[in-house]
Amino acid sequence: MKEKVILAYSGGLDTTAIIPWLKENFDYDVVCVCIDCGQESELEGLDERAKYSGASKLYILDVNDEFAEEYIAPCVMANATYENKYLLGTSMARPLIAKKLVEIARKENAVAICHGATGKGNDQVRFELGIKALAPDIKIIAAWRSDLWKMDSRESEIDFIKKHGIDLPFSSEDNAYSRDRNLWHISHEGLELEDPANAPNYNHLLVLSTTPENAPDEGEEISIYFEKGIPTKLNGEAMKYADIIRALNKLGGKHGIGIIDIVENRVVGMKSRGVYETPGGTILLEAHQQLEELILDRKTLSCKKELANRFADVVYEGNWFTPLREAIQAFMVSTQEYVTGEVKMKLYKGNIIKKGTTSPYSLYNESIASFKTGDMYDHKDAEGFINLFGLSLKVRAMKMTEVKNNTN
């Protein structure tokens, strides 16, 4: 009986070519695994395509709810954003995919896991760190980094699969964006985006969204209710996490929310330009941050913001299955004990406009915050505070004046 290899399979040209390549160079029985994180129509017809291409079996695993509740939720709690813009759509999904690849590898008694990520991207790092952390005994095959991989273009890949009796309708011209889609977002790279001097061709590019210019002239008000940092209701209707994201994607996309064009620093060292559509995620993070403004005390919020940047780096770099990620996440979860309440917003032409936030745990006290003097706050108390708070500044200024006078 042949040894088995698990192939992370999308059904595209690269992973189609990898099937006969694995059989030819390693004599493996190829078991394809497609992890459904919300790709939607991209999954149609995969079973027939995989088996026609030479795979012995295809698993399609629906992990949308697990993705939302165990990977997206911690990042929303943390307000994790890489380099102040990227909402980690691809980064959050990769450790879950690695975990599922390992689970199927164990089930099938496979000796290796293969992926089609290129040697220039972040995904090779994320997949392989996840596999190493969960299954250090399983061999990893990175096709594009292998000396046995001789294909360097779409034309050569199409020629290769045709020589192996696979005739599928792939175009030899690479006239499409490189995209990654899941429940949280869709990313776009390639074509005109490869030159940062070029403006994105949004008419050709956008999938989930419309541009703010083409959004409706009438805004739309929504409300999101959170319980301990978890969104549980949208517009008063109880919904599971994944369904809230889907609904917000439609609402946000309709109003041109969450389109970003960034040049980011990849893990491997290069800069990469991409356009991301994250309509629902952008709304959800904004709502969560508005609620935290009301509830968290100043020092906890400050510390949380610092750790949010570190958490984003950890996720972006593929270090999900590490003690550091677990430790930071535990802190984030502890801060959410009282992050409960309702956030109202208006969506209008790419903007998210505050319409009011309420919580039974709000630390906002109108009697203290008003300009009137009350029992809990006397304006005169500020004098002593300022004297103490500014004491070091005053001492330094006196010393500098003394030194200057002595010098003269």
N, C-alpha and C positions, 0 to 999 in steps of 0.2 A: 504494500500500500504506500502511495506517495505521501510525503510530508506536505503539510498544509501551510499556506501563507494567507494572512488576512490582508485584504487590500481596502484602504479607505477609498471608496468609490463614489464618484459624482455623476458618471455617465458622459462626461465631456471627452474631448479628443485625447487629452493626456492620459486619463485613467483607463480609457478604452485601449490605448496602445500599450499600457503597462501590463494588461492581462496576457497577451501572447508573449510579450517580452519576458515576463516572469516564468512562463511555462518553458520558453526556449532556453533561457540562461540558467535556471535553477531547477527545472523539472519539478515544479511545485504543482500541487492541486490548489487552484486559486478560489478562495471564498471572498466574495465582495461584501462589503458592509457600507451601507449608506445611512448616515445618521440624520434623521429629519428634525432639524432645529427650526423649521419654519420656511423652508425653501419653496413651498407651495408647488406651482406648476412645473418646476424643474425636476420633480420626482416622477413625472408621468412617463410610463413606458420603460422604466429602468430595468425591470426584471427580465423582459425579453431581450433588451440590449445587452445586459451583462452576460446572459447565457449564450446568446448568439456570438459574443466576442470570445467565448471560451471559458467563462467562469463556471464552476460546478454548482454554485449556490449564490444567492443574494439575500442578505438580510436588510430590511428597511425598518429602522427602529424609530418610533415616534417618541421624542424626548422633550417635546415642547413644554409640558408642565414642569418637568424636572429642571429644564433650562431656566424657566422663569422663576421658580421657587427656590432653587438652590444655588444658582449662579448669578442671575440678574438681580435678585432681591438683595444679596449682600452688597453688591456694587451700588445699588440705589441707596441703601442705608448709609453707605460711606460717601455718597455723592462723588464717586470716583470718576475722574476725568483726566485722561492722559494729555499732558502738555496744554492744559486748560481748555481743550476743545474736543478731543476725540472721546466719545462715550463708550469705547471698548467693545463695540458690537462683535467683531470677529474674535477679539482676545478672550471674551467670556465664554465663547462657544467651544474653543479648541480643547480646553482640558476635559470638558464633558465628552467630546468626540473621542479623545484619547482613552478615557475611562471605558467607554462602550466598546472600542476596538479591543481593549484588553479583555473585557468580559466575554466577547465572542471568541477571542483567541483561546481562552481557557475552555470554553464550551466545546470548541472544535479540536482541542489539543494541537493547536497550530504552533509551529516553531518560530514563526517570523510574522512581523507586521510591516506592510509596505505603504508608503504614502507618495503622493505626486507633487509635493510642495517643492518649489525651486530652491536653489542654493543661495538666492539673494533675499528671500523673504523672511518674515517673522514666523510663519506657520511651521516651518521645519523645526524651529526651536521649541515652539509650544507643544507640538505633537510629541517630539522626542523626549522632552523633559517629563511630560505626563506619563509616557510609556515607561521610561526609566524608573520613575518614582513608584509606579504601580506593579511593574513586571520586569525587574532588572534581568531576568533570565531569558527574556524573549528577544530574539534578534530583530534589529530595525534595518529595513532596506529603504534608502532614500534614492529612488530611481534616478532623479536628475543629477545626483552627485556621484553616481556609479560610473566607473570606467567602462562598464559594459553598455551603458546608454549612449548610443551613437546618433540619436536624432537631435537636430538642433533647430527645427522649424516645423510649422504645421504641414508643409508639403512632405517633409521626410516622414513625419508621423503617419500621414495618410497613405503614403507609399508602403510603409511598413505594415499597416493593418491590412491593406489590400493584398499584399503578398501572402498574408496568413489567412486569406479567404474571408476577410471581414469587409463588407461593402456597406458603409453607413453614410448618410448624407451630411458629411462634414465639409465645410468650405475650405479651400486651400488658402483663401485670403483672410488674413487676420484683421477684419474690419469691425470688430466688436470690442467693447470695453471688457476688461477683466473685472468680473463682479463677484462679490460674495454676499449672499442674502440669507438672513435668518429672521426669527421672530422680532428681534430688536431693531434691525437696520438693514441697509444695503450699501455696500461700498462700490466705488467705481475707480478704476485705474486704467492707464493706457491711452492710446490715440492722442488727441490734442492735450490731454492732461500731463503728458510726459514732459512738456515744456512749460515751466511755471509762468512764462511770459504770455501764454495763451489763456484767454477766458474760456471757461467751460461752455460747451455747446448744450445748454440746459434743455433745449427743445428735443435733442436727440438722446440726452443722458438720463433724465429723471424717470424713475419707475414708481416710487411710492408717493411722490409729491408733485405739486405744481409750484411755479415760482411765485413769490409774493405779488409780483405785478399782475399775474393772472389769477390770483386768488379772489374769492368773492368780495364784493364791495361792502357787504354786510358782515360784521363780526359775529361770533358765536360764543355764548357763555356756557361754561361747563363747571362741574364741581367734582372733586375727588376726595374721598374719605379714607383716612389712614387709621390703622390700629397697630400701635407699636412699630411704626415705620413701614408697615405693609399696606399697600392700597387694597381696599376691600370693596369699595363701592364707586361707581362712576355714574354721576347724575342721579344719585339716590338708589341705583340698582346694584344689588350685591352680585359680584362677579368674581371668578377666579383670576389669578394674577395674569395668566397668559391671555385671557379674553379681554382684560382691561388694556393690555398692551396693543392687541389687535384693533380694538375700538379707537384707542388714541392715535394709532398709526393712520387710520382713515380720517379722523378729525384733523389731526395735525397736517397730514398730507394735503388735505383739501384747502387749508389756509396757509400753506407755504412755510410751515414751521420746521426747523431742525435741519436745514441744508447748510453744510459747511464745506469749505474748500481750504484744505490745509497742506502744508509741507511738514511732515513729521519725521522724527529721528527713529529709524528702525533699530531693532536690537542688534543687528549685524553691523551697524555703524554708518550706513548710508542714509541720506535723506530721500524721502519718497513723497510724491504729491498725489493726493487723492481727494475725491468728493464723496462725502458721506450723507446719506439721508437717514435721519433718526427722528422722525416726527413725534412718535409716541414717547420715546425715551426722553426727548428734550422737554416735553410737557411734564412728564412724571418727575424728573429731577428738579425742575423748577418748582413744582408744587411741594415736593418733599423739603426743599431748602426753605421755602416760605414758611412751612409749618415749624421747622426747627428754629427759625429766627424767633418765633414766639415762645418756644418751650425751653430750649437749652440755655443754661447759664453761660455767661461770657467766657469763662476759662475752659469749660468743657467744649464749647463751640470752637474756640481757638485751637485747642489741641486736636480736635476732630478734623479740622481743616488741614492741619499739618500731616496727620496720619492718612488723610484721604489721598494726598499726593503720593505718599509712599505705597499705599494700597494699589493705586492705579498703576504705578511702576511694576509692582509685583505681578499683577494680572497681565499687563502688557507683555512682560518678559517671559511669560509662561511658567511662573513659579507658583502655580495654584496649589499643588500638592506639597506644601512646605509648612513647617511649624510657624514661619513668619506670617504667612497668609492667615493661618488659623488664629494666631494670637491677635493680629490687627482686627480680624473679623469679630473675634470675641469682644474686643473693646467696642467696636461699632454697635454690635447687638445690645450691649449693656447700656449704651446711650439712648436706645430707642424705647426704653421701658415706658416713657410717658409721651412719646411722639404719636399722639392720637388726636385727631380732629379733622375738620373739613376745610378745604382750600377751594375758593372760587376764583375763576380766571376767565378772561375773554381772549379768544383767539382771533387775530385780525392781521392779515397780510404779513405773515412772518413774525408777528409780535405776540408775546404772552403778557397780558395786562392784568395786574392784580385787581380782584373784585371783592376781596375780604377773606380773612382767615379766622377761624374760631377753634378753640380747644379748651376742654375742662382743666387742662394743666398749664394754661398760658401763664407766663411770668410777667406779662404786661399788666401793670396796675395803673389805671387811669388817674387815681388820686395822687399817685407819686409822680407820674409823667407829666401831669398838667403844670401850667405855669403858676398855679396858685400854691400858697404855702399851706401845708396840711400837718396833721399829727405825726406822720411818718417821715416827713422831709421838711426841714427848715432850711431855707436858703442860706442862713448865716452859718450853718454847719459846714458849708463848703470852704469857708475861709481857713479853718484849721487843717482840713484835708489838703488843700492846695499848698499850704505852708510846708507840710510834711512831704507831700508828693514831689514838690520842687526843691526840697532842701539840698539835694546833691548838686543840682544845677546852680543854686545860689552860692554854695561853698566853692565850687569850681570857678565861678565868675569872680568871686572875691580873691581867690588865689591867683588867677591870671592877671588881675589888676595889680596885685601886690608885686608879682614878678616883673610886670611891665614897668612899674614905677621904679623898682630897684635897678632895673637895667638902664633906665634913662638917667 
